[in-house]
Amino acid sequence: MRRTGTTRRGALTATGAIVLGATLAGCGGDDGGDGREDSTIADAQAAAAQVENTLRLTAATTSRKLLVQYDQVVKAHPGTEAGLAPLRDAVRAHTTALSQGKGGTLPLSHPPATDAQAAVKDLAAAERRTADAHTATLLKAPPELARLLASIAAAGAAHAYLLTELTKETSS
């Protein structure tokens, strides 16, 4: 005679079927929504990208102005070129990294001091201002850009120190 009623095997099979059904229903992916969540995510990503591009453009412009100042000092005082060349090359690399290869030109700023020592001293002050600007910008930047800005700001602080030391060695 066959046993009727609920057996252990039947109960486990039924429980497994219920769990499997619930799992498949949860993974269906069709939430009945109209795509508003996807649109909101896309809008947030676009806004974040816009903020990053604006911060990057501002930082690149700041570095480009510093590069123009280096070029002006070297042009006005050719004797400083040997000491300034490595620093100027680093600033050029920073500008390229920030602008992501999108170059741009800036009008010439005020002419450098007529005294080479004063011109290098002004350049050290410009490096400090640029490093401070990059440090302030990194607080608002997304992580990857913040790391780049922190690195550039640290390099700028080192450049300011080196330029201050170069000022002591530069004759008029």
Helices and strands as residue ranges (DSSP letters): H 8-26, H 36-76, G 78-80, H 81-99, H 116-138, H 143-169
